[in-house]
């Protein structure tokens, strides 16, 4: 989420996150322990670019079912990035962009079998993408199951290539569509931001604090972003009404 890239991106179209800020709803069966994530405004307690420089700002997090919506306001600029995420246990895996084209996909890696879920920017539902290929997250992978958010299906292949601390991905669908993405691996979870200008970030949720790692387009090293939930302002107590004065007793 490099500041120089952010400022240059402000002229691009962004998604109106305000339309997505619904109250939290029960998570779908695909999201495990989704209730651990609190929605609201988070302050960036420690934000660092891949070159070690620091940045400040805030992140707004909302949720619709199992899909999480994010908005970054960085270094004093509003709507520097929009994002979409999915929950996996105590991890929030998300993609961010300044353009509304693309989204996030998360794969559970088990050797050469990748079991995936994905959502696009602005979406309120998730879909499925499973891959089969070589172990080691390197090479060509066949899409064994691909469903889109409207219920249709697709086929094709995904090429995965390690690049330093991140991964470059490229989709070639039999429909002729082509997408590129960048991912970060944390444990058995590969989080990928796909689409033009998209990056990936994965947070470990620890109560009111989120500890994150992120990668931008073309980056071979990881950045850092830790968040802390902003305390909600206390409601002001209603002013007390003065007690009614009792009339003076009449003289007899």
N, C-alpha and C positions, 0 to 999 in steps of 0.2 A: 504494500500500500504506500509506495514511495511517494513523497510529497510532490516532487517534480512532475510525476505522472498524473497525480490527482488534479493539480491545478489546470493542467492542459486538458483534462477530461471534462471539465465543467461545462463545456459547450455542447457535449453530447446529450442525447435524450436520456432521461432517467425515468424510472417507474415511480408513480405516486404511491409511496408507502402508506400514506395516511389512509387510503382506501382499504388497506389490509389490516389495520390495527383493530382486530376483533378481540373480544375477551378470549382467554384460553379455553379450549375445548378438549374433551378427552382424546388422547392420542390413538391412532389406529393400531392394529395388531402388529404392524411392521416396526413400530418404534418402541423400544424397550426402555422402561423407566423414564419416560419423557417428562414426568411430573417433577423431576429434579430441577428443571430449568425455570427460573423466574423471568417473567417478561417485564419490560420497562426500559429505563435509560441506564446505561452502564458508562462510567468514566474509564478512559484508558489510563490505567495506573502505571504501565510500562509498555511503551510502544517503540520498537526498534526496526529500522530498515535493514536490508541484507548487508549494507556496508557498515552497520553499527551505529549510524546516526539515529537520533531519537525523534519522535513526533508525539503530539498530544491530540486529544479529541474525545469524542463520545460515540457510543454505538447504541442505537435504538433497536430493541428486539421485541418482536411480536410473534404470535403463533396462531395458525389455523389448522386444527387437527394435528397431523404429524409433520406438517411443513412449517418451517420457521422463516420469518422474514426479517431482514436486517437492513439498517441504514447507518452509514458512517458519516459523521461530521468531523473532519480532520483539520487541525491547525487553523481553526476559525472559519472554515468554509463549510457551508451546509450542502448536504446531498453530494458529497464527493464520490460516494459509491453506494450502490444498492446491492443487496445480496439475498440468497435463498439457501436454506440449510435443512438438514435432516438430523434427527437424533439417533444415536446408537449407544445404548447404555448411558454412561455418564459423559459421553462425548457429543459435542455439537460440531458437525462437519458441514462446512458452508463454502459457497463460491461467491465472489464479489466482482463487480464490474461497473463501468460507467455507461455501458450500452445494454439495452434490454434483450439482446440476443444471446442465448445460451442458458447455462444453469449449473447444477451440481450433480455429480454422481459419486456414490460411495460403494466401494467393493470390499467385501470380506474375502481376504486372500487365504486360500487353503491349497498350497502347492500351485498347480496349474489351473485350478478351478477358482473363478472369481464370481461371487454372488453379489449382485448389485441392485441398488435402488437409486432412482434419480428424480429430479424435479427441475423445471425451468423457472426462470425469473418471472415473478408475478403469479405463479401457479399456486393453487391451494390443494393439489393432489399430487401423489407420487406414482412412479411407474417402475418397471423392472428391466434390468439388463444383466444377464449372466454370460460369462465368457469361459472359454476353454482353450488352453494353449500350454506353452512351456512353463515350467516352474522357474522362479527367479525373477519374475516381472520384467521379462525382456523378450521381445519377438512379436510374432503375429498371433492374435487370439480371435477365435471364431465366436460370433454372437450366437449362443445356443438358444437363448430366450430373450426377445426384445419386445416390450410392450410400450406403447406411448400413453400419454395421460388421457387421451380420449377413448382408449380401449382397443385401438388397432395394434398391429404387430409389424415388426420389421426384422430384417436380417442384414448381415454384413460382417465386417471384421474390424478389429481395433489393433493398432500397432502401439506397443509400449516400449519406451527406451529410457533407461536411467540416464540422468544428466546431473552429476554431482549429488547433492542432497535431495533432488526432486526427480520427477518423472515427466517425460513428454509423451502425450497420447495423441493419436490421430485415428479418426473414424472414417471408414469408407463403407457406406451403406449400398445395398444392391439397388436402391432407388436412385442412386447417383449423388446423394447428399454427402458432403464432406465437412468434418468438424475437427478442430484442434483443441487441445487442452493441456493443462499442467496440473500435476498432482504432488501430494505429500503423503508419505507412509508413516503411520503411527501405530506400532504394534501390528495387528493383522488387518488394519483398516487403511485402505487407499482412498484418499479424498481428492477429487478432481474437479476443477473449475473448467468448463468447456464453453467454447464460443469466443468470438473476437474480444480481446482485451480482458478475458476472465482470469482470475487467480483463485487460489484455494486457501482456506484457513480451517484449522481444526482446534477446537477448544476443549480442554478438560474442565468439566463443571464441578466446582467445589463449593456448594452452597451459594453464597452471594458473590463468589469470585470465579472468574473464568481465566484459565491459563492457556494461551494460544500460540500456535506456530503457523506461519503462512508463507506462501510462495507466489510470486507474480509471474506474468508471461515472460518466458525466456530466462528466468532466474535459475541459477544452479545452487544457490545457498538459500537458507531460510531466514525469515524475519520473525520477530516476536511481538505478541500483543496480549497483554494481560488486562483484564477488565474487572471492575468492581461495581456492583449494583448501587446505584444512587439512591440514597434514602428519600422516601417520599415526604414532602412537607407535611408537617402536622396541621390538622384542621384547626382553625381558630375557634375558640370557644365563643358561643353566642353571648352577647352582653347581657348581664343580669338586669332584670327590670327592677326599678326601685319599689320597695314595699309601699302599698297604698297607705296614705296617712289616715289615721282614725280621727273622726270628728271629735271636737272637744265636747265634754259632757255639758248639758244644759244646766244653768243655775236654777235652783228651786226658789 
